Amino acid sequence: MAAGKGFTGRKVTLTIGGVGSIPIMTKGLAMSNGAVDVTSDTSNGWTTILAEAGVKSVKLSFSGVVENLSLLMSVVQNVSQLYACVLTYPDGSTVTGDFQFGEYSDTGDSGDKYTFDAALASSGAVVFVAGV
């Protein structure tokens, strides 16, 4: 087994609307290629899926420590909820697109840090560019 492969999560950065200084602790990427069911009587009872995806989507989820509540609330309260986002990996690979700020919650135990969870949903095509 090769040692030293991979990277730590802190080396993956998420920039939302040009702002990259949000105190994010975790971030994630989920992609979906919606299946198109074309099952018919000639499928002999087996599900048949169209080779081309129906609806494609990407979800960016992230969480962190609430350090700047006014910044987070301004994002939530903006009339336009679409933001240009870039997820950048240590090798320079990027996932870029417009994302809608869809989910936000914050919480905290009395003796622990106050944290937030949020998610962004893609709007339009998302572009992956491989790094070096």
N, CA, C and O atoms as a GROMACS GRO file, in nm:
protein
  528
    1MET      N    1   0.083  -0.117   0.000
    1MET     CA    2   0.000   0.000   0.000
    1MET      C    3   0.089   0.124   0.000
    1MET      O    4   0.186   0.132   0.075
    2ALA      N    5   0.056   0.219  -0.083
    2ALA     CA    6   0.134   0.342  -0.092
    2ALA      C    7   0.099   0.435   0.024
    2ALA      O    8  -0.018   0.457   0.055
    3ALA      N    9   0.202   0.489   0.087
    3ALA     CA   10   0.181   0.583   0.196
    3ALA      C   11   0.170   0.724   0.141
    3ALA      O   12   0.229   0.756   0.037
    4GLY      N   13   0.096   0.809   0.210
    4GLY     CA   14   0.091   0.950   0.174
    4GLY      C   15  -0.009   0.985   0.065
    4GLY      O   16  -0.009   1.099   0.018
    5LYS      N   17  -0.092   0.892   0.023
    5LYS     CA   18  -0.191   0.922  -0.081
    5LYS      C   19  -0.312   0.990  -0.020
    5LYS      O   20  -0.346   0.965   0.096
    6GLY      N   21  -0.377   1.076  -0.095
    6GLY     CA   22  -0.496   1.146  -0.046
    6GLY      C   23  -0.460   1.284   0.007
    6GLY      O   24  -0.349   1.333  -0.015
    7PHE      N   25  -0.553   1.345   0.077
    7PHE     CA   26  -0.533   1.479   0.131
    7PHE      C   27  -0.632   1.503   0.244
    7PHE      O   28  -0.731   1.431   0.257
    8THR      N   29  -0.606   1.604   0.325
    8THR     CA   30  -0.694   1.638   0.435
    8THR      C   31  -0.806   1.729   0.387
    8THR      O   32  -0.792   1.801   0.288
    9GLY      N   33  -0.917   1.724   0.457
    9GLY     CA   34  -1.034   1.805   0.420
    9GLY      C   35  -1.009   1.954   0.423
    9GLY      O   36  -1.071   2.029   0.347
   10ARG      N   37  -0.919   1.999   0.508
   10ARG     CA   38  -0.894   2.144   0.518
   10ARG      C   39  -0.829   2.200   0.392
   10ARG      O   40  -0.828   2.321   0.371
   11LYS      N   41  -0.773   2.111   0.308
   11LYS     CA   42  -0.709   2.155   0.184
   11LYS      C   43  -0.808   2.172   0.070
   11LYS      O   44  -0.771   2.222  -0.037
   12VAL      N   45  -0.932   2.132   0.090
   12VAL     CA   46  -1.038   2.153  -0.008
   12VAL      C   47  -1.108   2.282   0.033
   12VAL      O   48  -1.154   2.295   0.147
   13THR      N   49  -1.117   2.377  -0.059
   13THR     CA   50  -1.177   2.506  -0.026
   13THR      C   51  -1.307   2.526  -0.101
   13THR      O   52  -1.324   2.480  -0.214
   14LEU      N   53  -1.399   2.597  -0.037
   14LEU     CA   54  -1.527   2.632  -0.098
   14LEU      C   55  -1.541   2.782  -0.097
   14LEU      O   56  -1.538   2.845   0.009
   15THR      N   57  -1.557   2.840  -0.216
   15THR     CA   58  -1.578   2.984  -0.230
   15THR      C   59  -1.722   3.005  -0.275
   15THR      O   60  -1.766   2.946  -0.374
   16ILE      N   61  -1.794   3.088  -0.204
   16ILE     CA   62  -1.935   3.115  -0.233
   16ILE      C   63  -1.950   3.263  -0.265
   16ILE      O   64  -1.927   3.349  -0.180
   17GLY      N   65  -1.989   3.293  -0.388
   17GLY     CA   66  -2.007   3.432  -0.428
   17GLY      C   67  -1.882   3.516  -0.408
   17GLY      O   68  -1.891   3.634  -0.376
   18GLY      N   69  -1.766   3.456  -0.428
   18GLY     CA   70  -1.640   3.528  -0.414
   18GLY      C   71  -1.587   3.532  -0.272
   18GLY      O   72  -1.476   3.579  -0.249
   19VAL      N   73  -1.664   3.483  -0.175
   19VAL     CA   74  -1.622   3.484  -0.035
   19VAL      C   75  -1.568   3.347   0.001
   19VAL      O   76  -1.640   3.247  -0.007
   20GLY      N   77  -1.444   3.342   0.041
   20GLY     CA   78  -1.383   3.214   0.076
   20GLY      C   79  -1.340   3.207   0.221
   20GLY      O   80  -1.276   3.109   0.261
   21SER      N   81  -1.374   3.309   0.301
   21SER     CA   82  -1.325   3.314   0.439
   21SER      C   83  -1.429   3.270   0.541
   21SER      O   84  -1.419   3.306   0.658
   22ILE      N   85  -1.528   3.193   0.499
   22ILE     CA   86  -1.628   3.141   0.592
   22ILE      C   87  -1.562   3.029   0.672
   22ILE      O   88  -1.495   2.944   0.614
   23PRO      N   89  -1.579   3.028   0.805
   23PRO     CA   90  -1.513   2.926   0.887
   23PRO      C   91  -1.578   2.788   0.872
   23PRO      O   92  -1.655   2.744   0.958
   24ILE      N   93  -1.547   2.722   0.762
   24ILE     CA   94  -1.606   2.592   0.731
   24ILE      C   95  -1.522   2.481   0.793
   24ILE      O   96  -1.399   2.482   0.783
   25MET      N   97  -1.589   2.385   0.857
   25MET     CA   98  -1.520   2.270   0.916
   25MET      C   99  -1.534   2.146   0.829
   25MET      O  100  -1.441   2.067   0.818
   26THR      N  101  -1.650   2.128   0.768
   26THR     CA  102  -1.672   2.013   0.680
   26THR      C  103  -1.736   2.062   0.552
   26THR      O  104  -1.808   2.161   0.550
   27LYS      N  105  -1.708   1.992   0.445
   27LYS     CA  106  -1.772   2.023   0.317
   27LYS      C  107  -1.788   1.895   0.239
   27LYS      O  108  -1.710   1.800   0.255
   28GLY      N  109  -1.891   1.891   0.154
   28GLY     CA  110  -1.916   1.770   0.078
   28GLY      C  111  -1.978   1.801  -0.056
   28GLY      O  112  -2.036   1.907  -0.078
   29LEU      N  113  -1.964   1.706  -0.146
   29LEU     CA  114  -2.016   1.717  -0.282
   29LEU      C  115  -2.097   1.591  -0.311
   29LEU      O  116  -2.048   1.480  -0.292
   30ALA      N  117  -2.219   1.610  -0.357
   30ALA     CA  118  -2.302   1.495  -0.397
   30ALA      C  119  -2.355   1.523  -0.536
   30ALA      O  120  -2.407   1.631  -0.564
   31MET      N  121  -2.343   1.425  -0.625
   31MET     CA  122  -2.392   1.438  -0.762
   31MET      C  123  -2.504   1.339  -0.786
   31MET      O  124  -2.504   1.229  -0.732
   32SER      N  125  -2.599   1.381  -0.868
   32SER     CA  126  -2.711   1.294  -0.899
   32SER      C  127  -2.738   1.296  -1.049
   32SER      O  128  -2.746   1.402  -1.110
   33ASN      N  129  -2.752   1.178  -1.105
   33ASN     CA  130  -2.794   1.162  -1.244
   33ASN      C  131  -2.928   1.090  -1.240
   33ASN      O  132  -2.934   0.968  -1.226
   34GLY      N  133  -3.034   1.166  -1.252
   34GLY     CA  134  -3.168   1.109  -1.241
   34GLY      C  135  -3.194   1.005  -1.350
   34GLY      O  136  -3.180   1.032  -1.469
   35ALA      N  137  -3.232   0.886  -1.306
   35ALA     CA  138  -3.262   0.778  -1.400
   35ALA      C  139  -3.395   0.803  -1.469
   35ALA      O  140  -3.490   0.854  -1.408
   36VAL      N  141  -3.402   0.768  -1.596
   36VAL     CA  142  -3.526   0.777  -1.673
   36VAL      C  143  -3.574   0.634  -1.697
   36VAL      O  144  -3.514   0.560  -1.774
   37ASP      N  145  -3.682   0.599  -1.631
   37ASP     CA  146  -3.737   0.463  -1.640
   37ASP      C  147  -3.817   0.450  -1.770
   37ASP      O  148  -3.916   0.520  -1.790
   38VAL      N  149  -3.774   0.358  -1.857
   38VAL     CA  150  -3.844   0.334  -1.984
   38VAL      C  151  -3.895   0.190  -1.990
   38VAL      O  152  -3.911   0.131  -2.097
   39THR      N  153  -3.921   0.135  -1.871
   39THR     CA  154  -3.972  -0.002  -1.862
   39THR      C  155  -4.107  -0.012  -1.934
   39THR      O  156  -4.193   0.074  -1.920
   40SER      N  157  -4.122  -0.119  -2.010
   40SER     CA  158  -4.248  -0.142  -2.082
   40SER      C  159  -4.284  -0.290  -2.072
   40SER      O  160  -4.214  -0.368  -2.008
   41ASP      N  161  -4.394  -0.327  -2.136
   41ASP     CA  162  -4.436  -0.467  -2.136
   41ASP      C  163  -4.331  -0.557  -2.200
   41ASP      O  164  -4.324  -0.676  -2.168
   42THR      N  165  -4.249  -0.504  -2.289
   42THR     CA  166  -4.147  -0.585  -2.356
   42THR      C  167  -4.021  -0.603  -2.271
   42THR      O  168  -3.927  -0.670  -2.314
   43SER      N  169  -4.018  -0.545  -2.150
   43SER     CA  170  -3.902  -0.557  -2.062
   43SER      C  171  -3.906  -0.686  -1.979
   43SER      O  172  -3.815  -0.712  -1.901
   44ASN      N  173  -4.011  -0.765  -1.997
   44ASN     CA  174  -4.024  -0.893  -1.925
   44ASN      C  175  -4.013  -0.878  -1.774
   44ASN      O  176  -3.958  -0.965  -1.706
   45GLY      N  177  -4.066  -0.768  -1.721
   45GLY     CA  178  -4.066  -0.747  -1.577
   45GLY      C  179  -3.940  -0.685  -1.521
   45GLY      O  180  -3.933  -0.658  -1.401
   46TRP      N  181  -3.840  -0.662  -1.604
   46TRP     CA  182  -3.715  -0.602  -1.560
   46TRP      C  183  -3.718  -0.450  -1.582
   46TRP      O  184  -3.768  -0.404  -1.685
   47THR      N  185  -3.667  -0.374  -1.487
   47THR     CA  186  -3.656  -0.230  -1.504
   47THR      C  187  -3.560  -0.200  -1.617
   47THR      O  188  -3.451  -0.258  -1.624
   48THR      N  189  -3.599  -0.109  -1.705
   48THR     CA  190  -3.512  -0.066  -1.813
   48THR      C  191  -3.490   0.084  -1.797
   48THR      O  192  -3.585   0.162  -1.790
   49ILE      N  193  -3.363   0.123  -1.792
   49ILE     CA  194  -3.326   0.263  -1.771
   49ILE      C  195  -3.265   0.319  -1.899
   49ILE      O  196  -3.182   0.254  -1.963
   50LEU      N  197  -3.307   0.438  -1.937
   50LEU     CA  198  -3.250   0.508  -2.051
   50LEU      C  199  -3.103   0.537  -2.023
   50LEU      O  200  -3.068   0.573  -1.910
   51ALA      N  201  -3.017   0.523  -2.122
   51ALA     CA  202  -2.873   0.544  -2.102
   51ALA      C  203  -2.841   0.688  -2.063
   51ALA      O  204  -2.745   0.712  -1.990
   52GLU      N  205  -2.919   0.784  -2.110
   52GLU     CA  206  -2.897   0.925  -2.080
   52GLU      C  207  -2.971   0.964  -1.953
   52GLU      O  208  -3.087   0.927  -1.934
   53ALA      N  209  -2.903   1.038  -1.864
   53ALA     CA  210  -2.966   1.084  -1.741
   53ALA      C  211  -3.076   1.184  -1.772
   53ALA      O  212  -3.067   1.260  -1.867
   54GLY      N  213  -3.180   1.182  -1.690
   54GLY     CA  214  -3.289   1.278  -1.705
   54GLY      C  215  -3.249   1.414  -1.650
   54GLY      O  216  -3.223   1.507  -1.726
   55VAL      N  217  -3.244   1.426  -1.518
   55VAL     CA  218  -3.207   1.550  -1.452
   55VAL      C  219  -3.076   1.527  -1.377
   55VAL      O  220  -3.064   1.435  -1.297
   56LYS      N  221  -2.978   1.613  -1.406
   56LYS     CA  222  -2.849   1.607  -1.336
   56LYS      C  223  -2.847   1.719  -1.233
   56LYS      O  224  -2.895   1.829  -1.259
   57SER      N  225  -2.790   1.690  -1.116
   57SER     CA  226  -2.779   1.794  -1.013
   57SER      C  227  -2.658   1.769  -0.927
   57SER      O  228  -2.607   1.657  -0.917
   58VAL      N  229  -2.612   1.876  -0.864
   58VAL     CA  230  -2.500   1.870  -0.771
   58VAL      C  231  -2.542   1.943  -0.645
   58VAL      O  232  -2.606   2.049  -0.651
   59LYS      N  233  -2.507   1.888  -0.531
   59LYS     CA  234  -2.536   1.951  -0.402
   59LYS      C  235  -2.405   1.970  -0.329
   59LYS      O  236  -2.326   1.876  -0.314
   60LEU      N  237  -2.381   2.092  -0.282
   60LEU     CA  238  -2.265   2.122  -0.199
   60LEU      C  239  -2.315   2.141  -0.057
   60LEU      O  240  -2.396   2.231  -0.031
   61SER      N  241  -2.269   2.060   0.035
   61SER     CA  242  -2.307   2.075   0.175
   61SER      C  243  -2.185   2.117   0.254
   61SER      O  244  -2.072   2.080   0.220
   62PHE      N  245  -2.207   2.195   0.360
   62PHE     CA  246  -2.095   2.239   0.441
   62PHE      C  247  -2.145   2.276   0.580
   62PHE      O  248  -2.263   2.305   0.600
   63SER      N  249  -2.053   2.274   0.674
   63SER     CA  250  -2.085   2.313   0.811
   63SER      C  251  -1.964   2.380   0.872
   63SER      O  252  -1.851   2.364   0.824
   64GLY      N  253  -1.988   2.453   0.978
   64GLY     CA  254  -1.877   2.522   1.042
   64GLY      C  255  -1.919   2.587   1.171
   64GLY      O  256  -2.029   2.565   1.221
   65VAL      N  257  -1.829   2.668   1.223
   65VAL     CA  258  -1.853   2.742   1.346
   65VAL      C  259  -1.910   2.878   1.311
   65VAL      O  260  -1.859   2.945   1.221
   66VAL      N  261  -2.015   2.919   1.382
   66VAL     CA  262  -2.073   3.052   1.359
   66VAL      C  263  -1.978   3.154   1.419
   66VAL      O  264  -1.968   3.168   1.541
   67GLU      N  265  -1.908   3.226   1.332
   67GLU     CA  266  -1.819   3.334   1.375
   67GLU      C  267  -1.872   3.469   1.328
   67GLU      O  268  -1.847   3.571   1.393
   68ASN      N  269  -1.943   3.470   1.217
   68ASN     CA  270  -1.994   3.594   1.160
   68ASN      C  271  -2.141   3.573   1.124
   68ASN      O  272  -2.174   3.548   1.009
   69LEU      N  273  -2.226   3.584   1.224
   69LEU     CA  274  -2.369   3.558   1.205
   69LEU      C  275  -2.430   3.655   1.104
   69LEU      O  276  -2.518   3.615   1.028
   70SER      N  277  -2.386   3.780   1.102
   70SER     CA  278  -2.445   3.877   1.009
   70SER      C  279  -2.413   3.838   0.864
   70SER      O  280  -2.497   3.858   0.776
   71LEU      N  281  -2.293   3.783   0.837
   71LEU     CA  282  -2.260   3.737   0.702
   71LEU      C  283  -2.351   3.622   0.662
   71LEU      O  284  -2.407   3.622   0.552
   72LEU      N  285  -2.367   3.523   0.750
   72LEU     CA  286  -2.452   3.409   0.719
   72LEU      C  287  -2.596   3.451   0.697
   72LEU      O  288  -2.661   3.404   0.603
   73MET      N  289  -2.648   3.539   0.781
   73MET     CA  290  -2.787   3.583   0.767
   73MET      C  291  -2.807   3.668   0.642
   73MET      O  292  -2.914   3.663   0.582
   74SER      N  293  -2.707   3.745   0.603
   74SER     CA  294  -2.721   3.825   0.481
   74SER      C  295  -2.734   3.734   0.360
   74SER      O  296  -2.809   3.764   0.267
   75VAL      N  297  -2.662   3.623   0.360
   75VAL     CA  298  -2.673   3.527   0.250
   75VAL      C  299  -2.812   3.466   0.248
   75VAL      O  300  -2.873   3.452   0.142
   76VAL      N  301  -2.863   3.431   0.364
   76VAL     CA  302  -2.995   3.369   0.372
   76VAL      C  303  -3.105   3.467   0.332
   76VAL      O  304  -3.203   3.426   0.270
   77GLN      N  305  -3.090   3.594   0.364
   77GLN     CA  306  -3.195   3.692   0.343
   77GLN      C  307  -3.188   3.764   0.208
   77GLN      O  308  -3.280   3.840   0.175
   78ASN      N  309  -3.083   3.744   0.131
   78ASN     CA  310  -3.074   3.810   0.000
   78ASN      C  311  -3.190   3.770  -0.089
   78ASN      O  312  -3.239   3.657  -0.082
   79VAL      N  313  -3.235   3.863  -0.173
   79VAL     CA  314  -3.342   3.834  -0.267
   79VAL      C  315  -3.297   3.728  -0.366
   79VAL      O  316  -3.367   3.630  -0.389
   80SER      N  317  -3.179   3.748  -0.426
   80SER     CA  318  -3.124   3.649  -0.516
   80SER      C  319  -3.051   3.544  -0.434
   80SER      O  320  -2.964   3.576  -0.354
   81GLN      N  321  -3.088   3.421  -0.454
   81GLN     CA  322  -3.027   3.312  -0.380
   81GLN      C  323  -2.928   3.232  -0.466
   81GLN      O  324  -2.884   3.124  -0.425
   82LEU      N  325  -2.894   3.284  -0.584
   82LEU     CA  326  -2.796   3.217  -0.671
   82LEU      C  327  -2.658   3.278  -0.651
   82LEU      O  328  -2.642   3.400  -0.654
   83TYR      N  329  -2.560   3.191  -0.631
   83TYR     CA  330  -2.423   3.234  -0.607
   83TYR      C  331  -2.328   3.154  -0.694
   83TYR      O  332  -2.346   3.034  -0.713
   84ALA      N  333  -2.227   3.221  -0.748
   84ALA     CA  334  -2.121   3.151  -0.820
   84ALA      C  335  -2.034   3.083  -0.716
   84ALA      O  336  -1.981   3.150  -0.626
   85CYS      N  337  -2.018   2.952  -0.727
   85CYS     CA  338  -1.942   2.875  -0.628
   85CYS      C  339  -1.830   2.798  -0.695
   85CYS      O  340  -1.842   2.753  -0.809
   86VAL      N  341  -1.721   2.783  -0.620
   86VAL     CA  342  -1.607   2.705  -0.667
   86VAL      C  343  -1.558   2.617  -0.553
   86VAL      O  344  -1.524   2.666  -0.446
   87LEU      N  345  -1.556   2.486  -0.578
   87LEU     CA  346  -1.497   2.391  -0.486
   87LEU      C  347  -1.361   2.355  -0.545
   87LEU      O  348  -1.355   2.305  -0.657
   88THR      N  349  -1.253   2.381  -0.472
   88THR     CA  350  -1.118   2.362  -0.524
   88THR      C  351  -1.046   2.255  -0.443
   88THR      O  352  -1.041   2.260  -0.320
   89TYR      N  353  -0.990   2.158  -0.514
   89TYR     CA  354  -0.916   2.048  -0.453
   89TYR      C  355  -0.766   2.081  -0.453
   89TYR      O  356  -0.722   2.166  -0.530
   90PRO      N  357  -0.688   2.014  -0.368
   90PRO     CA  358  -0.544   2.044  -0.358
   90PRO      C  359  -0.466   2.030  -0.488
   90PRO      O  360  -0.365   2.098  -0.505
   91ASP      N  361  -0.510   1.944  -0.579
   91ASP     CA  362  -0.437   1.928  -0.706
   91ASP      C  363  -0.476   2.034  -0.808
   91ASP      O  364  -0.428   2.031  -0.921
   92GLY      N  365  -0.563   2.128  -0.768
   92GLY     CA  366  -0.607   2.233  -0.858
   92GLY      C  367  -0.736   2.201  -0.931
   92GLY      O  368  -0.788   2.287  -1.002
   93SER      N  369  -0.790   2.081  -0.916
   93SER     CA  370  -0.919   2.047  -0.976
   93SER      C  371  -1.028   2.136  -0.916
   93SER      O  372  -1.024   2.170  -0.798
   94THR      N  373  -1.124   2.174  -1.000
   94THR     CA  374  -1.232   2.259  -0.952
   94THR      C  375  -1.368   2.207  -0.998
   94THR      O  376  -1.380   2.144  -1.103
   95VAL      N  377  -1.467   2.235  -0.918
   95VAL     CA  378  -1.607   2.216  -0.954
   95VAL      C  379  -1.668   2.355  -0.944
   95VAL      O  380  -1.667   2.416  -0.838
   96THR      N  381  -1.719   2.406  -1.056
   96THR     CA  382  -1.767   2.544  -1.064
   96THR      C  383  -1.908   2.548  -1.119
   96THR      O  384  -1.943   2.472  -1.209
   97GLY      N  385  -1.989   2.637  -1.063
   97GLY     CA  386  -2.124   2.655  -1.115
   97GLY      C  387  -2.201   2.754  -1.032
   97GLY      O  388  -2.151   2.810  -0.934
   98ASP      N  389  -2.325   2.776  -1.073
   98ASP     CA  390  -2.417   2.860  -0.997
   98ASP      C  391  -2.498   2.770  -0.905
   98ASP      O  392  -2.548   2.666  -0.947
   99PHE      N  393  -2.509   2.811  -0.779
   99PHE     CA  394  -2.578   2.731  -0.679
   99PHE      C  395  -2.677   2.817  -0.602
   99PHE      O  396  -2.652   2.935  -0.575
  100GLN      N  397  -2.788   2.755  -0.569
  100GLN     CA  398  -2.893   2.821  -0.492
  100GLN      C  399  -2.875   2.784  -0.345
  100GLN      O  400  -2.858   2.667  -0.311
  101PHE      N  401  -2.879   2.884  -0.260
  101PHE     CA  402  -2.866   2.862  -0.116
  101PHE      C  403  -2.998   2.804  -0.067
  101PHE      O  404  -3.095   2.877  -0.046
  102GLY      N  405  -3.000   2.672  -0.048
  102GLY     CA  406  -3.126   2.604  -0.022
  102GLY      C  407  -3.155   2.569   0.122
  102GLY      O  408  -3.272   2.569   0.163
  103GLU      N  409  -3.054   2.539   0.201
  103GLU     CA  410  -3.075   2.494   0.338
  103GLU      C  411  -2.978   2.563   0.432
  103GLU      O  412  -2.861   2.583   0.398
  104TYR      N  413  -3.027   2.599   0.550
  104TYR     CA  414  -2.941   2.656   0.653
  104TYR      C  415  -3.002   2.625   0.790
  104TYR      O  416  -3.123   2.638   0.809
  105SER      N  417  -2.919   2.586   0.882
  105SER     CA  418  -2.962   2.571   1.022
  105SER      C  419  -2.841   2.596   1.111
  105SER      O  420  -2.727   2.570   1.072
  106ASP      N  421  -2.866   2.647   1.231
  106ASP     CA  422  -2.758   2.661   1.327
  106ASP      C  423  -2.805   2.609   1.462
  106ASP      O  424  -2.923   2.612   1.494
  107THR      N  425  -2.709   2.563   1.540
  107THR     CA  426  -2.740   2.502   1.669
  107THR      C  427  -2.615   2.492   1.754
  107THR      O  428  -2.503   2.506   1.703
  108GLY      N  429  -2.633   2.466   1.882
  108GLY     CA  430  -2.518   2.446   1.969
  108GLY      C  431  -2.559   2.404   2.108
  108GLY      O  432  -2.662   2.447   2.160
  109ASP      N  433  -2.478   2.318   2.168
  109ASP     CA  434  -2.498   2.280   2.307
  109ASP      C  435  -2.446   2.392   2.396
  109ASP      O  436  -2.360   2.470   2.355
  110SER      N  437  -2.497   2.400   2.517
  110SER     CA  438  -2.460   2.510   2.607
  110SER      C  439  -2.311   2.515   2.639
  110SER      O  440  -2.257   2.623   2.664
  111GLY      N  441  -2.244   2.400   2.639
  111GLY     CA  442  -2.103   2.399   2.673
  111GLY      C  443  -2.011   2.377   2.555
  111GLY      O  444  -1.893   2.346   2.573
  112ASP      N  445  -2.063   2.392   2.433
  112ASP     CA  446  -1.982   2.364   2.315
  112ASP      C  447  -1.998   2.478   2.215
  112ASP      O  448  -2.076   2.570   2.237
  113LYS      N  449  -1.926   2.471   2.107
  113LYS     CA  450  -1.931   2.574   2.003
  113LYS      C  451  -2.069   2.578   1.935
  113LYS      O  452  -2.141   2.478   1.932
  114TYR      N  453  -2.104   2.694   1.882
  114TYR     CA  454  -2.230   2.712   1.810
  114TYR      C  455  -2.199   2.693   1.661
  114TYR      O  456  -2.113   2.763   1.607
  115THR      N  457  -2.267   2.600   1.596
  115THR     CA  458  -2.232   2.562   1.460
  115THR      C  459  -2.348   2.583   1.364
  115THR      O  460  -2.462   2.604   1.406
  116PHE      N  461  -2.317   2.577   1.235
  116PHE     CA  462  -2.419   2.585   1.132
  116PHE      C  463  -2.401   2.472   1.031
  116PHE      O  464  -2.291   2.419   1.014
  117ASP      N  465  -2.510   2.437   0.965
  117ASP     CA  466  -2.510   2.343   0.852
  117ASP      C  467  -2.582   2.412   0.738
  117ASP      O  468  -2.682   2.480   0.759
  118ALA      N  469  -2.531   2.396   0.616
  118ALA     CA  470  -2.593   2.459   0.501
  118ALA      C  471  -2.574   2.371   0.377
  118ALA      O  472  -2.486   2.285   0.373
  119ALA      N  473  -2.658   2.395   0.277
  119ALA     CA  474  -2.646   2.321   0.152
  119ALA      C  475  -2.682   2.412   0.036
  119ALA      O  476  -2.770   2.498   0.046
  120LEU      N  477  -2.613   2.391  -0.075
  120LEU     CA  478  -2.635   2.465  -0.198
  120LEU      C  479  -2.672   2.366  -0.308
  120LEU      O  480  -2.611   2.260  -0.319
  121ALA      N  481  -2.773   2.401  -0.388
  121ALA     CA  482  -2.816   2.315  -0.497
  121ALA      C  483  -2.782   2.380  -0.630
  121ALA      O  484  -2.803   2.500  -0.648
  122SER      N  485  -2.731   2.301  -0.722
  122SER     CA  486  -2.688   2.354  -0.852
  122SER      C  487  -2.806   2.407  -0.933
  122SER      O  488  -2.918   2.357  -0.925
  123SER      N  489  -2.776   2.510  -1.012
  123SER     CA  490  -2.872   2.567  -1.105
  123SER      C  491  -2.799   2.579  -1.239
  123SER      O  492  -2.710   2.663  -1.254
  124GLY      N  493  -2.835   2.497  -1.334
  124GLY     CA  494  -2.765   2.496  -1.462
  124GLY      C  495  -2.648   2.399  -1.458
  124GLY      O  496  -2.631   2.322  -1.362
  125ALA      N  497  -2.568   2.404  -1.562
  125ALA     CA  498  -2.457   2.310  -1.577
  125ALA      C  499  -2.347   2.340  -1.474
  125ALA      O  500  -2.319   2.456  -1.443
  126VAL      N  501  -2.287   2.234  -1.423
  126VAL     CA  502  -2.174   2.244  -1.332
  126VAL      C  503  -2.053   2.189  -1.408
  126VAL      O  504  -2.062   2.086  -1.475
  127VAL      N  505  -1.941   2.258  -1.396
  127VAL     CA  506  -1.822   2.225  -1.473
  127VAL      C  507  -1.713   2.171  -1.381
  127VAL      O  508  -1.680   2.232  -1.280
  128PHE      N  509  -1.658   2.056  -1.417
  128PHE     CA  510  -1.541   1.998  -1.348
  128PHE      C  511  -1.420   2.018  -1.437
  128PHE      O  512  -1.422   1.983  -1.555
  129VAL      N  513  -1.315   2.074  -1.380
  129VAL     CA  514  -1.188   2.091  -1.452
  129VAL      C  515  -1.082   2.018  -1.370
  129VAL      O  516  -1.061   2.048  -1.253
  130ALA      N  517  -1.017   1.921  -1.434
  130ALA     CA  518  -0.914   1.842  -1.367
  130ALA      C  519  -0.789   1.925  -1.342
  130ALA      O  520  -0.750   2.007  -1.425
  131GLY      N  521  -0.728   1.902  -1.227
  131GLY     CA  522  -0.602   1.968  -1.192
  131GLY      C  523  -0.484   1.892  -1.250
  131GLY      O  524  -0.498   1.810  -1.340
  132VAL      N  525  -0.368   1.923  -1.195
  132VAL     CA  526  -0.245   1.859  -1.243
  132VAL      C  527  -0.197   1.750  -1.150
  132VAL      O  528  -0.095   1.687  -1.177
   0.00000   0.00000   0.00000
